[in-house]
């Protein structure tokens, strides 16, 4: 069980890690430099948020969680992604190395912790879809997809962290009791807050701006998918289709962007300025307004998913409703593409985070 004091300690450990790493990052070359067209920040910023968050989670493990083999496996997968992400932030390892690390981490989580989807529920309206022997490979595929979705949505200040807080908070609210995974989620929330304060320069904290970095976005994607698969599993607290609503924004954006890149004949993992947050930032000339709008949309979609779950609306109905929203999003995105290109030509410098 985690106490308020434990959460305060996690918050302080994450804060101290940020303070210690901030002057060290330039010395070891761990800096995100502006220059690429898709990057909207004007000054070099240390991408140390993920390392600080992981430090808080380690503290939580020592303070609040039973040191079981299952939890150690889960934390080993998290540590792998933080390490690979930090090396990628420093040296630019490329997407293949990141994907390999994600697959290994997902396998550790499924085989070592038993966090596995065995059924998709009555997703299509023709009866429950049991995965059977496809359970592990499908779970790994889904995990890698969600981790990448979080990694790709991390393009402006506060967005990825805010989306994670909304999703994890919802999973906690729907949980029937506080078990080990819920303790981990509470610790993650406590560890994220210092990062968001520095990243968004809140409460008078200035000249300490940090980014999540790949270490952070991969870590948060991993924690999120751990929570969602556990919650949507056989003994979980939500239906698999409800999980889709909790991650609707990053999922829709990633599917659209990757699909567009494939149609253009380029790698789906190539970086560009075609994400929704890039477009909204250009429209409003503000990454902060774009972030607020996307978080508001995430809250609305999450609320719709929770409403459907609590009122026992059919899983198939909720799935087709989610699919309809995605199709509508694609149609709107298609018509605003020309506007996006026009705005790109008139783009103004905007302070923010790009990944």
C-alpha positions in Angstrom: 0.0 0.0 0.0 1.2 3.5 -0.9 0.7 6.3 1.5 0.6 10.1 1.0 4.1 10.2 2.6 5.4 7.7 0.1 4.0 9.8 -2.8 5.7 12.9 -1.4 9.0 11.0 -1.2 8.5 9.9 -4.9 7.8 13.5 -5.8 10.9 14.7 -4.0 13.2 11.9 -5.5 12.0 12.9 -9.0 12.6 16.6 -8.2 16.1 16.0 -6.8 16.9 13.8 -9.9 15.9 16.7 -12.2 17.9 19.2 -10.2 21.0 16.9 -10.2 20.8 16.0 -13.9 20.1 19.5 -15.2 23.7 20.8 -14.9 25.1 17.4 -15.7 23.3 17.0 -19.0 25.3 19.6 -21.0 28.5 18.1 -19.8 27.7 14.6 -21.1 26.0 15.9 -24.3 22.5 14.9 -23.3 20.8 17.9 -24.9 18.0 18.3 -27.5 19.2 21.0 -29.9 16.9 23.0 -32.2 17.5 22.9 -35.9 15.2 20.5 -37.6 12.1 21.9 -39.2 9.8 19.8 -37.0 11.4 21.1 -33.8 9.8 24.2 -32.4 12.0 25.1 -29.5 14.7 27.8 -29.9 17.2 26.8 -27.2 18.9 23.5 -26.3 17.0 21.7 -23.6 18.1 18.6 -21.6 15.8 15.6 -22.2 16.1 14.2 -18.7 12.5 14.0 -17.6 12.2 10.3 -18.2 15.3 9.5 -16.2 14.0 11.6 -13.3 10.5 9.9 -13.5 12.2 6.4 -13.4 14.2 7.5 -10.4 10.9 8.2 -8.6 9.5 4.8 -9.6 12.6 3.0 -8.2 12.1 4.9 -5.0 8.4 3.7 -4.9 9.5 0.1 -5.5 11.7 0.3 -2.5 9.2 2.1 -0.3 5.8 0.7 -1.2 5.8 -2.4 -3.3 6.6 -6.0 -2.4 9.7 -7.0 -4.1 8.2 -9.9 -6.1 9.6 -11.6 -9.2 6.7 -10.3 -11.3 7.3 -6.7 -10.3 11.1 -7.0 -10.8 10.4 -8.3 -14.3 8.2 -5.3 -15.0 10.7 -2.9 -13.7 13.5 -4.6 -15.8 11.5 -3.9 -18.9 11.1 -0.3 -17.8 14.8 0.1 -17.1 15.6 -1.3 -20.5 13.5 1.3 -22.3 14.9 4.1 -20.2 18.4 3.0 -20.9 17.8 2.6 -24.7 15.8 5.8 -24.8 18.6 7.8 -23.0 21.2 6.4 -25.4 19.0 7.4 -28.3 18.6 10.9 -26.9 22.4 11.2 -26.7 23.6 9.3 -29.7 20.6 8.9 -32.0 20.3 5.1 -32.2 17.5 5.1 -34.8 14.0 3.5 -34.9 15.1 -0.1 -35.4 17.0 -0.2 -32.0 14.0 1.4 -30.3 11.6 -1.0 -31.8 13.8 -4.0 -30.8 14.0 -2.7 -27.2 10.2 -2.3 -27.1 9.6 -5.8 -28.3 12.0 -7.2 -25.7 10.4 -5.1 -23.0 6.9 -6.2 -24.0 8.0 -9.8 -24.0 9.4 -9.4 -20.5 6.1 -7.9 -19.4 4.0 -10.6 -21.0 6.1 -13.7 -20.2 7.7 -12.5 -16.9 4.7 -10.7 -15.4 1.9 -12.5 -17.1 0.4 -9.3 -18.3 -1.4 -10.6 -21.4 -4.6 -10.1 -23.3 -6.5 -13.4 -23.7 -9.7 -11.9 -25.3 -10.8 -8.8 -27.1 -14.3 -9.2 -25.8 -17.4 -8.9 -28.1 -15.6 -6.3 -30.2 -17.4 -6.8 -33.5 -20.8 -8.0 -32.3 -20.4 -11.6 -33.3 -19.4 -13.0 -29.9 -16.2 -12.8 -27.8 -12.9 -12.9 -29.7 -10.6 -15.2 -27.8 -7.0 -14.9 -28.8 -5.9 -18.4 -27.8 -2.3 -19.1 -29.1 -2.2 -15.6 -30.5 -2.5 -14.1 -27.0 1.2 -13.3 -26.5 2.1 -12.1 -30.0 -1.0 -9.9 -30.2 -0.3 -8.5 -26.7 3.3 -7.7 -27.7 2.1 -6.1 -31.0 -0.4 -4.0 -29.1 2.1 -3.0 -26.5 4.7 -1.9 -29.0 1.9 0.1 -30.8 0.9 2.0 -27.7 4.5 2.7 -26.7 5.1 4.2 -30.1 1.9 6.2 -30.0 3.0 7.8 -26.8 6.5 8.4 -28.2 5.1 10.0 -31.4 2.6 12.3 -29.5 5.4 13.7 -27.4 5.9 16.7 -29.6 4.9 19.8 -27.6 5.3 20.8 -24.0 3.1 19.0 -21.5 1.1 16.9 -24.0 2.4 13.4 -23.5 2.6 13.9 -19.7 -0.9 15.3 -19.6 -2.4 12.5 -21.7 -0.7 9.9 -19.5 -2.1 11.5 -16.3 -5.6 11.4 -17.8 -5.4 7.8 -18.8 -3.7 6.5 -15.6 -6.0 8.6 -13.4 -9.0 7.0 -15.2 -7.6 3.5 -14.7 -7.2 4.2 -11.0 -10.7 5.6 -10.7 -12.2 2.4 -12.2 -10.0 0.0 -10.2 -12.1 -1.9 -7.6 -9.1 -1.9 -5.1 -5.6 -0.7 -4.7 -3.2 -3.4 -5.7 0.5 -3.4 -6.8 -0.3 -2.1 -10.3 -2.4 0.7 -8.8 0.5 1.6 -6.4 2.8 1.8 -9.4 0.3 4.2 -11.2 0.0 6.4 -8.2 3.8 6.6 -8.0 4.1 7.4 -11.7 1.7 10.3 -11.3 3.7 11.6 -8.3 6.9 11.3 -10.4 5.5 13.0 -13.5 4.4 16.2 -11.6 8.0 17.6 -11.1 8.7 17.0 -14.8 5.5 18.9 -15.8 6.3 21.8 -13.5 9.7 22.2 -15.1 8.6 21.4 -18.7 5.6 23.9 -18.5 7.5 26.3 -16.3 4.8 26.4 -13.7 4.7 28.0 -10.3 7.5 30.4 -11.1 9.9 27.6 -12.0 11.8 29.2 -14.9 15.2 28.5 -16.6 14.8 24.8 -15.7 13.0 23.6 -18.8 13.4 19.9 -19.5 12.0 17.5 -22.0 10.8 13.9 -21.5 13.2 12.6 -24.1 12.8 9.2 -25.7 13.7 7.7 -22.3 10.6 9.4 -20.8 8.1 8.8 -23.6 9.1 5.1 -23.9 8.9 4.7 -20.2 5.4 6.3 -19.9 4.1 4.4 -22.9 5.3 1.2 -21.2 3.7 2.1 -17.9 0.5 3.0 -19.7 0.2 -0.2 -21.7 1.1 -2.2 -18.5 -1.8 -0.6 -16.8 -4.2 -1.0 -19.7 -3.5 -4.6 -20.5 -3.7 -5.5 -16.8 -7.0 -3.6 -16.4 -8.4 -5.2 -19.6 -7.2 -8.7 -18.8 -9.2 -11.6 -17.5 -9.4 -10.3 -13.9 -9.3 -6.6 -14.9 -11.6 -3.7 -14.2 -12.4 -2.5 -17.8 -13.3 -4.0 -21.2 -10.7 -4.0 -23.9 -12.7 -1.6 -26.0 -12.7 0.9 -23.1 -8.9 0.9 -23.2 -9.2 2.2 -26.8 -11.1 5.2 -25.6 -8.5 6.0 -22.9 -5.8 6.3 -25.5 -7.9 7.6 -28.4 -5.9 10.8 -29.1 -2.4 9.3 -29.4 -3.8 6.2 -31.2 -5.7 8.1 -33.9 -2.8 10.6 -34.5 -0.3 7.8 -34.8 -2.4 5.6 -37.1 -3.1 8.6 -39.4 0.5 9.8 -39.5 2.0 6.4 -40.1 -0.6 5.6 -42.7 0.2 8.9 -44.6 3.9 8.2 -44.5 3.4 4.7 -45.9 1.3 6.0 -48.7 4.0 8.6 -49.4 6.6 5.8 -49.7 8.6 6.8 -46.7 9.3 5.0 -43.4 6.4 5.1 -41.0 8.9 6.0 -38.3 10.4 8.9 -40.1 10.1 12.3 -38.3 8.0 15.1 -39.7 5.8 18.0 -38.7 2.5 16.3 -39.7 1.1 15.4 -36.3 -2.1 17.0 -35.0 -0.2 18.9 -32.3 2.0 20.5 -35.0 -1.0 21.6 -37.0 -2.8 23.0 -34.0 0.3 24.8 -32.9 0.5 26.5 -36.3 -3.2 27.4 -36.3 -3.1 29.0 -32.8 0.5 30.2 -32.9 0.9 28.6 -29.5 1.9 25.1 -28.3 0.2 25.8 -25.0 -3.2 26.3 -26.7 -2.7 23.2 -28.8 -1.9 21.2 -25.7 -5.0 22.4 -23.8 -7.2 21.7 -26.8 -5.9 18.1 -27.2 -6.1 17.4 -23.5 -9.7 18.6 -23.5 -10.4 16.3 -26.4 -8.8 13.4 -24.6 -10.9 14.1 -21.5 -14.1 14.1 -23.6 -13.2 10.9 -25.4 -12.1 9.2 -22.1 -15.4 10.4 -20.5 -17.4 8.8 -23.4 -15.5 5.5 -23.0 -16.1 5.5 -19.2 -19.8 6.4 -19.7 -20.2 3.5 -22.1 -18.5 1.1 -19.7 -20.4 2.2 -16.6 -23.7 2.1 -18.4 -23.0 -1.3 -19.9 -23.4 -0.2 -23.5 -22.4 -3.0 -25.8 -18.7 -3.5 -26.5 -19.4 -3.7 -30.3 -21.4 -0.4 -30.1 -18.6 1.3 -28.3 -16.0 -0.1 -30.8 -18.0 1.0 -33.9 -18.5 4.4 -32.3 -14.7 4.8 -31.8 -14.2 3.6 -35.3 -16.7 6.2 -36.6 -14.9 9.0 -34.7 -11.5 7.9 -36.2 -13.0 7.9 -39.8 -14.4 11.4 -39.2 -11.0 12.5 -37.9 -9.4 11.2 -41.1 -11.8 13.0 -43.3 -11.3 16.3 -41.4 -7.5 15.8 -41.5 -7.7 15.3 -45.3 -9.5 18.5 -45.9 -7.2 20.6 -43.6 -4.1 19.2 -45.2 -3.9 22.1 -47.7 -4.4 24.6 -44.9 -1.6 22.9 -43.0 0.8 23.3 -45.9 -0.1 27.0 -46.3 0.4 27.6 -42.6 3.7 25.7 -42.7 5.0 28.3 -45.2 4.1 31.1 -42.8 5.2 29.3 -39.7 6.4 31.4 -36.8 9.0 30.4 -34.2 7.2 28.8 -31.2 8.8 27.7 -28.0 7.9 24.0 -27.3 9.1 20.5 -27.3 9.6 18.3 -30.4 10.2 14.6 -30.6 
